């Protein structure tokens, strides 16, 4: 198996998807951000100085998915038909779990959009709480579901 974003000379290029069938595509990604218990409590109780952390991060994740081709050089601009971003407080971390699901009908998948949504949402949580906790850690970002297209279904 070879990497598709390189041509025969080894130069980076955008993959030609014009011969691919238009199909329904979906991808889900997840990640998390861990933090100090005090930071978790501030977010859970709605006491962050910048406002409602989870609502702002959800919107940022949606925006991130829509801006993916502007951020990742070889991503195709896609007509995204749905972006759902869920942020869940997890006292066992302590922190926030992030999950994003992206849908489209097109010639290529939306894994990068789902990953970008999760990353952007987690970065927004960090931005909104960094005044009280610069040691927060973002991690575990991965694709958990991809379906549609020639390669079929993948589930982590």
C-alpha positions in Angstrom: 0.0 0.0 0.0 1.3 3.5 -0.8 0.5 6.9 0.4 -2.0 8.6 -1.9 -0.9 12.2 -1.4 2.4 11.7 -3.3 2.8 11.3 -7.0 5.3 8.9 -8.7 8.1 11.4 -8.3 7.4 11.7 -4.6 5.9 15.2 -4.7 2.9 16.1 -2.7 -0.3 16.5 -4.6 -4.1 16.6 -4.2 -5.6 13.2 -4.9 -7.8 13.2 -8.0 -11.3 12.0 -6.8 -13.2 12.9 -10.0 -13.6 9.2 -11.0 -14.9 8.2 -7.5 -18.6 7.6 -7.0 -20.6 10.1 -5.1 -21.7 8.3 -1.9 -22.9 9.1 1.6 -19.9 9.5 3.9 -19.7 9.8 7.7 -16.8 10.0 10.1 -16.6 10.2 13.9 -13.6 11.2 15.9 -12.9 11.6 19.6 -10.4 13.1 22.0 -10.1 14.6 25.4 -8.6 17.3 27.5 -7.4 16.6 31.0 -7.1 19.3 33.7 -6.8 20.0 37.3 -9.8 19.3 39.5 -10.2 23.0 40.3 -10.4 23.8 36.5 -12.9 21.0 36.0 -15.0 22.4 38.8 -14.9 25.9 37.3 -16.0 24.6 33.9 -18.7 22.3 35.4 -20.1 25.1 37.6 -20.1 27.7 34.7 -17.6 30.0 36.5 -15.1 30.5 33.7 -14.3 34.1 33.2 -14.6 33.9 29.4 -18.1 32.4 29.5 -19.7 29.0 28.8 -16.7 26.9 27.9 -18.6 23.9 26.5 -21.0 25.9 24.3 -18.2 28.0 22.8 -16.0 24.9 22.2 -18.9 23.1 20.5 -19.3 26.1 18.1 -15.6 26.2 17.5 -15.6 22.5 16.7 -18.3 23.0 14.1 -16.5 25.9 12.6 -13.3 23.9 12.6 -14.9 21.1 10.6 -16.1 23.6 8.0 -12.7 25.2 7.7 -10.7 22.0 7.3 -9.6 22.5 3.7 -8.3 26.0 4.7 -6.1 24.4 7.4 -5.0 21.1 5.9 -3.2 21.7 2.6 -4.3 18.7 0.6 -7.9 18.3 1.8 -10.7 18.7 -0.7 -13.4 21.4 0.0 -16.5 19.3 0.7 -20.2 20.2 1.0 -20.5 19.2 4.7 -24.1 18.3 5.4 -23.9 17.8 9.1 -21.5 18.5 12.0 -22.3 17.4 15.5 -19.9 18.1 18.3 -20.5 16.7 21.8 -18.5 17.8 24.9 -19.0 15.7 28.0 -17.6 16.5 31.4 -15.8 13.4 32.8 -14.9 13.6 36.5 -12.7 10.5 36.1 -10.2 12.3 33.9 -10.9 15.0 35.3 -11.6 16.8 32.1 -13.7 17.0 29.0 -14.3 14.3 26.4 -15.0 15.5 22.8 -16.7 13.6 20.0 -17.5 14.9 16.5 -19.5 13.4 13.7 -19.4 14.8 10.2 -21.5 13.8 7.2 -21.4 14.6 3.5 -22.4 13.2 0.2 -19.4 13.3 -2.0 -16.4 11.7 -3.6 -14.1 11.6 -0.6 -14.5 11.0 3.1 -14.8 13.4 6.1 -12.3 11.9 8.5 -10.2 15.1 8.5 -13.2 17.2 9.2 -14.1 15.1 12.2 -10.5 15.2 13.5 -10.3 19.0 13.0 -13.6 19.5 14.8 -12.4 17.5 17.8 -9.0 19.3 17.8 -10.6 22.7 17.5 -13.1 22.1 20.3 -10.3 20.8 22.6 -8.1 23.8 21.8 -11.0 26.1 22.6 -11.5 24.5 26.0 -7.7 25.1 26.6 -8.0 28.7 25.5 -10.9 29.5 27.7 -9.4 27.9 30.8 -5.7 28.6 30.4 -5.8 31.5 32.8 -6.3 29.0 35.6 -4.6 25.9 34.3 -1.8 26.1 31.8 -0.9 22.4 32.4 -4.1 21.0 30.7 -3.3 18.2 28.2 -5.1 17.4 25.0 -4.9 13.8 23.8 -6.4 10.6 22.4 -7.5 12.3 19.2 -8.5 9.5 16.7 -11.0 8.4 14.1 -13.5 6.0 15.7 -15.8 5.5 12.7 -15.5 6.0 8.9 -18.1 4.8 6.5 -18.9 5.2 2.8 -16.8 5.1 -0.3 -14.7 2.3 -1.9 -12.8 1.4 1.3 -16.0 0.7 3.2 -16.5 0.8 6.9 -13.9 1.3 9.6 -14.6 1.2 13.3 -12.0 1.5 16.0 
